[in-house]
Amino acid sequence: MEVVPRGSAEDVAALAADTIEAAVRARPATVLGLATGSTPLLTYQELIRRHRAGAGPSYDEVRCFTLDEYVGLPPGHPESYRATIARELTDPLGIPPERVQGPDPDGAGLPTAGERYEAALVAAGGVDVQVLGIGTDGHLAFNEPGSSLASLTRLKTLTEQTRQDNARFFGSVDAVPRHVLTQGLGTILRARHLLLLATGAAKAEAVAAAVEGPLSASCPASVVQLHPHASVLVDPEAATGLARREHYREVYDAKPDWQGL
């Protein structure tokens, strides 16, 4: 695991975009794992800006898998994660809907939705770069505190804290669904490169618990400690709880330019 303190949220986004673009250039048929929420937005906007300027790679062969999906929203709801990721990233990059897949929240298929999504991920060859955020309570995707560190894609019930955190997208907490389908922590760990982004003071406690605290189901994001290639990018506010932040900065600054993340 590598923790990379950056000078601003924009610097986090730029480095994350560099990393994603490098993966796509090296392997045009890269499989990207995409998170939603507010934290990745600057990264997605940077990727789109570069693409429109003609400076980005071709996304003609890229496939995408989302981390999770709400259960119970009507088809086409603007806050569904399929609609959100299309609006915020894949449509502007020219990645067609048939190459973007998420867990299927259709009620009739819920009992097997997790198994089917796991099979789709395996059939695609696995995720090359998985973009992640972190919840204020340390949740990863929608794996809330108490989730098994070996869990696979499944139906989960959201905590009241997570519903309150997401209420800004729906207008009120009452409109936020109570259930989701989410990749499990074990599923996320199969990705070849984890790119965890954290910005803002509200994430500082969770970041410190995830990277410097014990490996624990009480902080699901601490599972990144088990991954052989996990990069945790933080802005100054999100890094305030890190006891070793200056060490992390020194290590990153001393890396040779060719090494990347």
BELHUKA-V694011 format. One record per helix or strand of 2 or more residues. SS is the DSSP state (helix for helix, strand for strand). FROM is the first residue (numbers start at 0). LEN is the number of residues. If there is no record, write none. Layout:
SS | FROM | LEN
SS | FROM | LEN
This chain:
strand | 1 | 4
helix | 8 | 18
strand | 30 | 4
helix | 40 | 12
strand | 62 | 4
strand | 67 | 4
helix | 80 | 13
helix | 96 | 3
strand | 99 | 2
helix | 106 | 17
strand | 128 | 4
strand | 153 | 4
helix | 159 | 11
helix | 172 | 3
strand | 178 | 4
helix | 184 | 5
strand | 192 | 6
helix | 200 | 12
helix | 219 | 7
strand | 229 | 5
helix | 244 | 9
